[in-house]
Amino acid sequence: MNRLSGKTAIVTGGAVGIGRACVQRMAEEGAKVAIFDLLTAEGQALAADLSDKGHDVAFWSVNVTDEAAMKSAIDAAAARFGGLHVMVNNAGISGSPRPTDEVTEAEWDHVQAVNVKGVFFGTKHTIPHLRKAGGGSVINLSSIAGLIGVGGIAPYHASKGAVRLMSKNDAITYAPERIRVNSIHPAYIWTPMVENHLRATAPDLEAAKAAAGSVHPIGHMGEPDDIAWAVVWLASDEAKFVTGAEIVIDGGYTAR
């Protein structure tokens, strides 16, 4: 219950899905947690619920594509909690499900802005606080789509591939300062984003959910907690020798 005692963390996209699970599990393990999201009602409700249970959690309404807003919120969270040790760059969107030749420039740019620039801004403005703390952990949510081709969703593939190599570059850059940077690569995890993607690409949601689950050798989709526990580990001192790694959590999807 105290794996993250004494640590402060930020989770972008922390109001729902994987981000929500990360916030919950990190708080339960003793971390002070800042929730960043545009889903104000959901974020405030989560912060209130965890606070009522005795955890130190607060919410900020933040658009990760806005650099000034990100810097302001990161600085405010560090001030509110007395420092910063962990950044979880989780906010992301799937974007257009159409093939490359049908994607508009605006659709392409929007996915890159959220999925790539959001990670860039989160990392950029977190590093000074981690440096001040004497080290820390940056955890970037990529995807199996950052490792292999799945088909369709070209902007998403491009963005998650970028996150993978950004993570490796930053791991090398900041390792001398004891700042670790790693990426996590989930397959299908049952979240609002996956549900919305399946609704947009198939007429029968339940059939699409079963089909998506069946492509994993383990036989089903993952759950947000499957990712959250990996985030807890990477945030903790248990992973003090882990940097530049790609943690694949995919039910065997990429093992074929």
Sequence and secondary structure as in RCSB ss.txt:
>XXXX:A:sequence
MNRLSGKTAIVTGGAVGIGRACVQRMAEEGAKVAIFDLLTAEGQALAADLSDKGHDVAFWSVNVTDEAAMKSAID
AAAARFGGLHVMVNNAGISGSPRPTDEVTEAEWDHVQAVNVKGVFFGTKHTIPHLRKAGGGSVINLSSIAGLIGV
GGIAPYHASKGAVRLMSKNDAITYAPERIRVNSIHPAYIWTPMVENHLRATAPDLEAAKAAAGSVHPIGHMGEPD
DIAWAVVWLASDEAKFVTGAEIVIDGGYTAR
>XXXX:A:secstr
  TTTT EEEEET SSHHHHHHHHHHHHTT EEEEEES HHHHHHHHHHHHHTT  EEEEE  TT HHHHHHHHH
HHHHHHT   EEEE        S GGG  HHHHHHHHIIIIIHHHHHHHHHHHHHHHHT EEEEEE  GGGTS  
SS HHHHHHHHHHHHHHHHHHHHHGGGTEEEEEEEE  B SHHHHHHHHHH S HHHHHHHHHHTSTTSS B HH
HHHHHHHHHHSGGGTT  S EEEESTTGGG 
